[in-house]
Amino acid sequence: MKMRSTGLGKTELEGHFENIELDGDLLIMHVQTTKPVKWHLRSGIQRRDRLAVLKMLLKLNIKLIPYLWRWKSHDPPREPKDY
């Protein structure tokens, strides 16, 4: 997984998804970064945001169908665009 933060400029973080858990009314997503630093990131999703996250995931799943169809493609993966 590759991530960026506007506070870090053009620095790109690499890491992996670790866990998701419920903590009271928060849905907490844990991500462990590995490059350039080792950080443990947490993102708390509040109850009012869960429907929006679910809608985004459903839209993303529709957009992922062509990607999954080419899963075993021999083309190298494309790098994310700079924002």
N, CA, C and O atoms as a Tinker XYZ file with bonds, in Angstrom:
   332  protein
     1  N      0.858000   -1.155000    0.000000    73     2
     2  CA     0.000000    0.000000    0.000000    64     1     3
     3  C      0.907000    1.222000    0.000000    63     2     4     5
     4  O      1.901000    1.273000    0.725000    81     3
     5  N      0.552000    2.207000   -0.824000    73     3     6
     6  CA     1.310000    3.452000   -0.870000    64     5     7
     7  C      0.405000    4.579000   -0.411000    63     6     8     9
     8  O     -0.770000    4.636000   -0.773000    81     7
     9  N      0.967000    5.483000    0.395000    73     7    10
    10  CA     0.194000    6.587000    0.966000    64     9    11
    11  C      0.987000    7.870000    0.862000    63    10    12    13
    12  O      2.215000    7.865000    0.777000    81    11
    13  N      0.255000    8.967000    0.872000    73    11    14
    14  CA     0.869000   10.290000    0.898000    64    13    15
    15  C      0.133000   11.149000    1.903000    63    14    16    17
    16  O     -1.041000   10.924000    2.199000    81    15
    17  N      0.838000   12.129000    2.420000    73    15    18
    18  CA     0.244000   13.098000    3.323000    64    17    19
    19  C      0.645000   14.481000    2.859000    63    18    20    21
    20  O      1.810000   14.705000    2.529000    81    19
    21  N     -0.288000   15.409000    2.825000    73    19    22
    22  CA     0.045000   16.766000    2.399000    64    21    23
    23  C      1.057000   17.396000    3.352000    63    22    24    25
    24  O      1.815000   18.276000    2.943000    81    23
    25  N      1.084000   16.970000    4.596000    73    23    26
    26  CA     2.030000   17.510000    5.566000    64    25    27
    27  C      3.450000   17.039000    5.351000    63    26    28    29
    28  O      4.386000   17.629000    5.891000    81    27
    29  N      3.631000   15.968000    4.560000    73    27    30
    30  CA     4.969000   15.427000    4.311000    64    29    31
    31  C      5.492000   15.784000    2.926000    63    30    32    33
    32  O      6.518000   15.258000    2.495000    81    31
    33  N      4.795000   16.673000    2.228000    73    31    34
    34  CA     5.223000   17.055000    0.886000    64    33    35
    35  C      5.049000   15.907000   -0.083000    63    34    36    37
    36  O      4.000000   15.263000   -0.119000    81    35
    37  N      6.100000   15.648000   -0.884000    73    35    38
    38  CA     6.020000   14.580000   -1.884000    64    37    39
    39  C      6.505000   13.245000   -1.349000    63    38    40    41
    40  O      6.638000   12.288000   -2.111000    81    39
    41  N      6.770000   13.162000   -0.061000    73    39    42
    42  CA     7.220000   11.913000    0.536000    64    41    43
    43  C      6.126000   10.862000    0.408000    63    42    44    45
    44  O      4.967000   11.109000    0.738000    81    43
    45  N      6.511000    9.694000   -0.075000    73    43    46
    46  CA     5.571000    8.603000   -0.248000    64    45    47
    47  C      5.845000    7.546000    0.813000    63    46    48    49
    48  O      6.978000    7.093000    0.974000    81    47
    49  N      4.801000    7.159000    1.530000    73    47    50
    50  CA     4.922000    6.130000    2.555000    64    49    51
    51  C      4.499000    4.789000    1.986000    63    50    52    53
    52  O      3.519000    4.704000    1.246000    81    51
    53  N      5.229000    3.754000    2.325000    73    51    54
    54  CA     4.844000    2.398000    1.952000    64    53    55
    55  C      4.511000    1.649000    3.224000    63    54    56    57
    56  O      5.152000    1.849000    4.256000    81    55
    57  N      3.513000    0.790000    3.152000    73    55    58
    58  CA     3.124000    0.035000    4.327000    64    57    59
    59  C      2.082000   -1.007000    3.995000    63    58    60    61
    60  O      1.864000   -1.339000    2.830000    81    59
    61  N      1.441000   -1.519000    5.026000    73    59    62
    62  CA     0.414000   -2.535000    4.825000    64    61    63
    63  C     -0.701000   -2.382000    5.855000    63    62    64    65
    64  O     -0.493000   -1.897000    6.967000    81    63
    65  N     -1.875000   -2.809000    5.450000    73    63    66
    66  CA    -3.050000   -2.811000    6.310000    64    65    67
    67  C     -2.859000   -3.891000    7.358000    63    66    68    69
    68  O     -2.493000   -5.017000    7.019000    81    67
    69  N     -3.097000   -3.577000    8.621000    73    67    70
    70  CA    -2.905000   -4.550000    9.688000    64    69    71
    71  C     -4.202000   -5.086000   10.257000    63    70    72    73
    72  O     -4.386000   -6.298000   10.362000    81    71
    73  N     -5.111000   -4.179000   10.627000    73    71    74
    74  CA    -6.280000   -4.627000   11.359000    64    73    75
    75  C     -7.370000   -3.571000   11.296000    63    74    76    77
    76  O     -7.117000   -2.410000   10.974000    81    75
    77  N     -8.574000   -3.991000   11.607000    73    75    78
    78  CA    -9.684000   -3.062000   11.786000    64    77    79
    79  C    -10.425000   -3.525000   13.033000    63    78    80    81
    80  O    -10.661000   -4.721000   13.206000    81    79
    81  N    -10.787000   -2.599000   13.890000    73    79    82
    82  CA   -11.431000   -2.984000   15.150000    64    81    83
    83  C    -12.483000   -1.953000   15.549000    63    82    84    85
    84  O    -12.454000   -0.808000   15.097000    81    83
    85  N    -13.392000   -2.373000   16.385000    73    83    86
    86  CA   -14.396000   -1.472000   16.952000    64    85    87
    87  C    -13.924000   -1.001000   18.310000    63    86    88    89
    88  O    -13.464000   -1.801000   19.125000    81    87
    89  N    -14.034000    0.293000   18.558000    73    87    90
    90  CA   -13.701000    0.871000   19.852000    64    89    91
    91  C    -14.814000    1.857000   20.198000    63    90    92    93
    92  O    -14.775000    3.019000   19.793000    81    91
    93  N    -15.788000    1.390000   20.937000    73    91    94
    94  CA   -16.950000    2.225000   21.237000    64    93    95
    95  C    -17.719000    2.491000   19.962000    63    94    96    97
    96  O    -18.162000    1.552000   19.301000    81    95
    97  N    -17.887000    3.758000   19.602000    73    95    98
    98  CA   -18.597000    4.083000   18.371000    64    97    99
    99  C    -17.648000    4.323000   17.193000    63    98   100   101
   100  O    -18.096000    4.733000   16.121000    81    99
   101  N    -16.337000    4.073000   17.374000    73    99   102
   102  CA   -15.356000    4.248000   16.303000    64   101   103
   103  C    -14.982000    2.916000   15.664000    63   102   104   105
   104  O    -14.852000    1.899000   16.346000    81   103
   105  N    -14.813000    2.939000   14.356000    73   103   106
   106  CA   -14.263000    1.821000   13.608000    64   105   107
   107  C    -12.825000    2.226000   13.311000    63   106   108   109
   108  O    -12.600000    3.153000   12.533000    81   107
   109  N    -11.855000    1.558000   13.906000    73   107   110
   110  CA   -10.459000    1.984000   13.819000    64   109   111
   111  C     -9.695000    1.082000   12.852000    63   110   112   113
   112  O     -9.664000   -0.139000   13.005000    81   111
   113  N     -9.075000    1.723000   11.842000    73   111   114
   114  CA    -8.269000    1.017000   10.863000    64   113   115
   115  C     -6.799000    1.230000   11.213000    63   114   116   117
   116  O     -6.359000    2.364000   11.399000    81   115
   117  N     -6.046000    0.148000   11.300000    73   115   118
   118  CA    -4.622000    0.194000   11.636000    64   117   119
   119  C     -3.792000   -0.065000   10.382000    63   118   120   121
   120  O     -4.050000   -1.013000    9.640000    81   119
   121  N     -2.793000    0.786000   10.154000    73   119   122
   122  CA    -1.867000    0.644000    9.031000    64   121   123
   123  C     -0.456000    0.753000    9.578000    63   122   124   125
   124  O     -0.163000    1.641000   10.378000    81   123
   125  N      0.417000   -0.144000    9.150000    73   123   126
   126  CA     1.827000   -0.114000    9.556000    64   125   127
   127  C      2.652000    0.348000    8.367000    63   126   128   129
   128  O      2.673000   -0.328000    7.338000    81   127
   129  N      3.338000    1.493000    8.484000    73   127   130
   130  CA     4.209000    1.938000    7.405000    64   129   131
   131  C      5.582000    1.301000    7.579000    63   130   132   133
   132  O      6.011000    1.024000    8.700000    81   131
   133  N      6.272000    1.070000    6.452000    73   131   134
   134  CA     7.582000    0.419000    6.490000    64   133   135
   135  C      8.685000    1.283000    5.890000    63   134   136   137
   136  O      9.840000    1.180000    6.304000    81   135
   137  N      8.347000    2.133000    4.919000    73   135   138
   138  CA     9.328000    3.019000    4.282000    64   137   139
   139  C      8.731000    4.405000    4.187000    63   138   140   141
   140  O      7.524000    4.488000    3.963000    81   139
   141  N      9.415000    5.443000    4.326000    73   139   142
   142  CA    10.793000    5.604000    4.766000    64   141   143
   143  C     10.947000    5.495000    6.287000    63   142   144   145
   144  O     12.065000    5.453000    6.801000    81   143
   145  N      9.820000    5.450000    6.998000    73   143   146
   146  CA     9.859000    5.304000    8.458000    64   145   147
   147  C      8.884000    4.221000    8.874000    63   146   148   149
   148  O      7.965000    3.884000    8.127000    81   147
   149  N      9.083000    3.676000   10.063000    73   147   150
   150  CA     8.157000    2.680000   10.588000    64   149   151
   151  C      7.218000    3.378000   11.567000    63   150   152   153
   152  O      7.599000    3.717000   12.687000    81   151
   153  N      5.997000    3.582000   11.121000    73   151   154
   154  CA     4.970000    4.213000   11.939000    64   153   155
   155  C      3.765000    3.310000   12.013000    63   154   156   157
   156  O      3.519000    2.506000   11.114000    81   155
   157  N      3.019000    3.446000   13.084000    73   155   158
   158  CA     1.730000    2.773000   13.218000    64   157   159
   159  C      0.666000    3.866000   13.091000    63   158   160   161
   160  O      0.569000    4.741000   13.951000    81   159
   161  N     -0.123000    3.816000   12.029000    73   159   162
   162  CA    -1.146000    4.819000   11.784000    64   161   163
   163  C     -2.515000    4.252000   12.143000    63   162   164   165
   164  O     -2.803000    3.082000   11.889000    81   163
   165  N     -3.346000    5.092000   12.731000    73   163   166
   166  CA    -4.719000    4.700000   13.051000    64   165   167
   167  C     -5.664000    5.740000   12.474000    63   166   168   169
   168  O     -5.410000    6.943000   12.537000    81   167
   169  N     -6.756000    5.249000   11.912000    73   167   170
   170  CA    -7.776000    6.130000   11.380000    64   169   171
   171  C     -9.100000    5.744000   12.029000    63   170   172   173
   172  O     -9.553000    4.608000   11.891000    81   171
   173  N     -9.721000    6.687000   12.736000    73   171   174
   174  CA   -10.986000    6.422000   13.415000    64   173   175
   175  C    -12.155000    6.880000   12.566000    63   174   176   177
   176  O    -12.280000    8.069000   12.272000    81   175
   177  N    -13.008000    5.955000   12.169000    73   175   178
   178  CA   -14.175000    6.272000   11.353000    64   177   179
   179  C    -15.378000    6.353000   12.277000    63   178   180   181
   180  O    -15.732000    5.371000   12.930000    81   179
   181  N    -16.010000    7.524000   12.336000    73   179   182
   182  CA   -17.148000    7.721000   13.210000    64   181   183
   183  C    -18.409000    7.129000   12.592000    63   182   184   185
   184  O    -18.470000    6.880000   11.388000    81   183
   185  N    -19.405000    6.912000   13.428000    73   183   186
   186  CA   -20.665000    6.309000   13.008000    64   185   187
   187  C    -21.287000    7.063000   11.825000    63   186   188   189
   188  O    -21.789000    6.439000   10.890000    81   187
   189  N    -21.256000    8.396000   11.864000    73   187   190
   190  CA   -21.899000    9.178000   10.798000    64   189   191
   191  C    -21.171000    9.053000    9.464000    63   190   192   193
   192  O    -21.750000    9.348000    8.419000    81   191
   193  N    -19.898000    8.615000    9.482000    73   191   194
   194  CA   -19.112000    8.469000    8.253000    64   193   195
   195  C    -19.174000    7.058000    7.668000    63   194   196   197
   196  O    -18.735000    6.850000    6.537000    81   195
   197  N    -19.698000    6.099000    8.397000    73   195   198
   198  CA   -19.682000    4.704000    7.930000    64   197   199
   199  C    -20.446000    4.503000    6.640000    63   198   200   201
   200  O    -19.988000    3.758000    5.774000    81   199
   201  N    -21.592000    5.139000    6.481000    73   199   202
   202  CA   -22.368000    4.992000    5.257000    64   201   203
   203  C    -21.595000    5.560000    4.068000    63   202   204   205
   204  O    -21.587000    4.964000    2.991000    81   203
   205  N    -20.949000    6.703000    4.257000    73   203   206
   206  CA   -20.155000    7.295000    3.177000    64   205   207
   207  C    -18.995000    6.372000    2.788000    63   206   208   209
   208  O    -18.701000    6.215000    1.603000    81   207
   209  N    -18.339000    5.764000    3.776000    73   207   210
   210  CA   -17.235000    4.837000    3.500000    64   209   211
   211  C    -17.765000    3.617000    2.752000    63   210   212   213
   212  O    -17.130000    3.152000    1.805000    81   211
   213  N    -18.904000    3.099000    3.158000    73   211   214
   214  CA   -19.498000    1.950000    2.495000    64   213   215
   215  C    -19.843000    2.273000    1.042000    63   214   216   217
   216  O    -19.601000    1.458000    0.152000    81   215
   217  N    -20.409000    3.460000    0.799000    73   215   218
   218  CA   -20.728000    3.872000   -0.569000    64   217   219
   219  C    -19.462000    3.957000   -1.420000    63   218   220   221
   220  O    -19.453000    3.510000   -2.567000    81   219
   221  N    -18.391000    4.530000   -0.862000    73   219   222
   222  CA   -17.134000    4.639000   -1.602000    64   221   223
   223  C    -16.575000    3.255000   -1.929000    63   222   224   225
   224  O    -16.074000    3.032000   -3.031000    81   223
   225  N    -16.659000    2.322000   -0.969000    73   223   226
   226  CA   -16.163000    0.970000   -1.213000    64   225   227
   227  C    -16.964000    0.274000   -2.304000    63   226   228   229
   228  O    -16.389000   -0.424000   -3.140000    81   227
   229  N    -18.276000    0.451000   -2.309000    73   227   230
   230  CA   -19.095000   -0.161000   -3.345000    64   229   231
   231  C    -18.773000    0.421000   -4.720000    63   230   232   233
   232  O    -18.685000   -0.322000   -5.698000    81   231
   233  N    -18.596000    1.740000   -4.808000    73   231   234
   234  CA   -18.208000    2.366000   -6.075000    64   233   235
   235  C    -16.839000    1.861000   -6.508000    63   234   236   237
   236  O    -16.620000    1.590000   -7.688000    81   235
   237  N    -15.919000    1.735000   -5.559000    73   235   238
   238  CA   -14.579000    1.257000   -5.868000    64   237   239
   239  C    -14.630000   -0.172000   -6.386000    63   238   240   241
   240  O    -13.904000   -0.514000   -7.319000    81   239
   241  N    -15.477000   -1.014000   -5.798000    73   239   242
   242  CA   -15.583000   -2.403000   -6.254000    64   241   243
   243  C    -16.022000   -2.468000   -7.703000    63   242   244   245
   244  O    -15.532000   -3.311000   -8.454000    81   243
   245  N    -16.937000   -1.597000   -8.118000    73   243   246
   246  CA   -17.366000   -1.562000   -9.513000    64   245   247
   247  C    -16.200000   -1.164000  -10.415000    63   246   248   249
   248  O    -16.023000   -1.734000  -11.492000    81   247
   249  N    -15.406000   -0.187000   -9.978000    73   247   250
   250  CA   -14.262000    0.267000  -10.768000    64   249   251
   251  C    -13.136000   -0.770000  -10.783000    63   250   252   253
   252  O    -12.316000   -0.770000  -11.701000    81   251
   253  N    -13.086000   -1.648000   -9.786000    73   251   254
   254  CA   -12.018000   -2.641000   -9.698000    64   253   255
   255  C    -12.238000   -3.852000  -10.598000    63   254   256   257
   256  O    -11.301000   -4.614000  -10.834000    81   255
   257  N    -13.450000   -4.044000  -11.103000    73   255   258
   258  CA   -13.734000   -5.230000  -11.908000    64   257   259
   259  C    -12.774000   -5.359000  -13.094000    63   258   260   261
   260  O    -12.214000   -6.437000  -13.289000    81   259
   261  N    -12.556000   -4.299000  -13.900000    73   259   262
   262  CA   -11.584000   -4.441000  -15.005000    64   261   263
   263  C    -10.169000   -4.744000  -14.500000    63   262   264   265
   264  O     -9.430000   -5.501000  -15.130000    81   263
   265  N     -9.803000   -4.156000  -13.377000    73   263   266
   266  CA    -8.471000   -4.408000  -12.804000    64   265   267
   267  C     -8.331000   -5.879000  -12.409000    63   266   268   269
   268  O     -7.317000   -6.510000  -12.710000    81   267
   269  N     -9.333000   -6.419000  -11.745000    73   267   270
   270  CA    -9.285000   -7.818000  -11.328000    64   269   271
   271  C     -9.307000   -8.759000  -12.533000    63   270   272   273
   272  O     -8.739000   -9.850000  -12.482000    81   271
   273  N     -9.957000   -8.340000  -13.604000    73   271   274
   274  CA   -10.010000   -9.153000  -14.814000    64   273   275
   275  C     -8.602000   -9.326000  -15.393000    63   274   276   277
   276  O     -8.275000  -10.373000  -15.952000    81   275
   277  N     -7.768000   -8.277000  -15.251000    73   275   278
   278  CA    -6.394000   -8.328000  -15.766000    64   277   279
   279  C     -5.398000   -8.729000  -14.676000    63   278   280   281
   280  O     -4.212000   -8.422000  -14.799000    81   279
   281  N     -5.835000   -9.392000  -13.633000    73   279   282
   282  CA    -5.006000   -9.708000  -12.461000    64   281   283
   283  C     -3.684000  -10.355000  -12.840000    63   282   284   285
   284  O     -2.643000  -10.009000  -12.283000    81   283
   285  N     -3.716000  -11.291000  -13.782000    73   283   286
   286  CA    -2.503000  -12.032000  -14.143000    64   285   287
   287  C     -1.796000  -11.425000  -15.354000    63   286   288   289
   288  O     -1.058000  -12.114000  -16.058000    81   287
   289  N     -2.020000  -10.150000  -15.589000    73   287   290
   290  CA    -1.395000   -9.458000  -16.710000    64   289   291
   291  C      0.118000   -9.405000  -16.511000    63   290   292   293
   292  O      0.605000   -9.381000  -15.381000    81   291
   293  N      0.840000   -9.388000  -17.603000    73   291   294
   294  CA     2.303000   -9.310000  -17.529000    64   293   295
   295  C      2.799000   -7.874000  -17.555000    63   294   296   297
   296  O      4.004000   -7.634000  -17.489000    81   295
   297  N      1.884000   -6.917000  -17.651000    73   295   298
   298  CA     2.275000   -5.505000  -17.636000    64   297   299
   299  C      2.701000   -5.104000  -16.230000    63   298   300   301
   300  O      2.079000   -5.538000  -15.260000    81   299
   301  N      3.750000   -4.283000  -16.088000    73   299   302
   302  CA     4.162000   -3.850000  -14.747000    64   301   303
   303  C      3.090000   -2.942000  -14.122000    63   302   304   305
   304  O      2.362000   -2.260000  -14.843000    81   303
   305  N      2.995000   -2.933000  -12.800000    73   303   306
   306  CA     1.997000   -2.065000  -12.158000    64   305   307
   307  C      2.300000   -0.602000  -12.415000    63   306   308   309
   308  O      3.461000   -0.202000  -12.505000    81   307
   309  N      1.254000    0.184000  -12.530000    73   307   310
   310  CA     1.380000    1.615000  -12.777000    64   309   311
   311  C      1.548000    2.336000  -11.444000    63   310   312   313
   312  O      0.914000    1.974000  -10.453000    81   311
   313  N      2.396000    3.350000  -11.422000    73   311   314
   314  CA     2.606000    4.139000  -10.211000    64   313   315
   315  C      1.462000    5.142000  -10.060000    63   314   316   317
   316  O      0.903000    5.592000  -11.060000    81   315
   317  N      1.101000    5.504000   -8.807000    73   315   318
   318  CA     0.036000    6.495000   -8.611000    64   317   319
   319  C      0.442000    7.865000   -9.134000    63   318   320   321
   320  O      1.624000    8.205000   -9.167000    81   319
   321  N     -0.560000    8.651000   -9.544000    73   319   322
   322  CA    -0.309000   10.001000  -10.046000    64   321   323
   323  C      0.029000   10.936000   -8.895000    63   322   324   325
   324  O     -0.401000   10.726000   -7.761000    81   323
   325  N      0.808000   11.975000   -9.203000    73   323   326
   326  CA     1.087000   13.005000   -8.203000    64   325   327
   327  C     -0.124000   13.915000   -8.090000    63   326   328   329
   328  O     -0.698000   14.308000   -9.105000    81   327
   329  N     -0.518000   14.252000   -6.878000    73   327   330
   330  CA    -1.658000   15.131000   -6.662000    64   329   331
   331  C     -1.195000   16.444000   -6.120000    63   330   332
   332  O     -2.012000   17.330000   -5.868000    81   331
